[in-house]
Amino acid sequence: DDKGRVALDDLVADLRRSPDGRLGRIVLESSTLTTHKGSVRHDRLIDAWIRHLAAQVAAGPTLTEVLWPEGELTLQPLAPEEARAHLRSLLRAWRDGMCRPLPLARRTAIAWLEGGAGPAVGHARARVAYEGRPGQRPGTDRGPTPELARNPGLRRSHPTYDHLVASGEFETLANDLFKPLMERVNAARAAANGADGSHGGNDPDTGDLA
């Protein structure tokens, strides 16, 4: 509206109720959500995450089970207040992105967050995700296509990784928009691995983004 507020109006479909009264959703994905090394593709879970948040607000604590050909992932319920706060952050970013090009690229932001060993490692990993490895030829060399090569809009607004991170807003947006998703997904993976006795986790190699 004219005060800058945004209303989210949509239908949360496919809600199921278990015999003991718990609410849940089942999301079927036809494409893989893991890399060849077994790491989760967080960027491919963004849609499921947003719908998971919306379900918490609209219906109350709701579990989301994501299934794909090679695996499954269970997103546990959140308190409605927490889910609402995450949705507000996403809506604010969407509103701002309608007015100006945001210094944000989702695969690059996730690569930065996965860098965990410190700022230098995170930025080195994110730079490769954004620009590619030195001498890499997008579409011909082995490995994931750099995000800059995939997105003409980013090439116009933020033609290098240095342009992307210059204002410092990139880190804030990455933490606000994607870190909650990654924390929930990683917790779900850890719980599943503990239950079946296996070990897993995202490989620090940037090639794992493919």
Secondary structure, DSSP 8 states (H G I E B T S, - for coil): -TTS-----------EE-TTS-EEEEEE-SS-SB-TTS-B-GGGGHHHHHHHHHHHHHHSSEEEEEEETTEEEEE----HHHHHHHHHHHHHHHHHHTTS--S--HHHHHHHHHT-S-HHHHHHHHHHHHH-STT--TTTSSS---HHHH-HHHHHH--SHHHHHTTSHHHHHHHHHTHHHHHHHHHHHHHHHHHHT------SSGGGG-
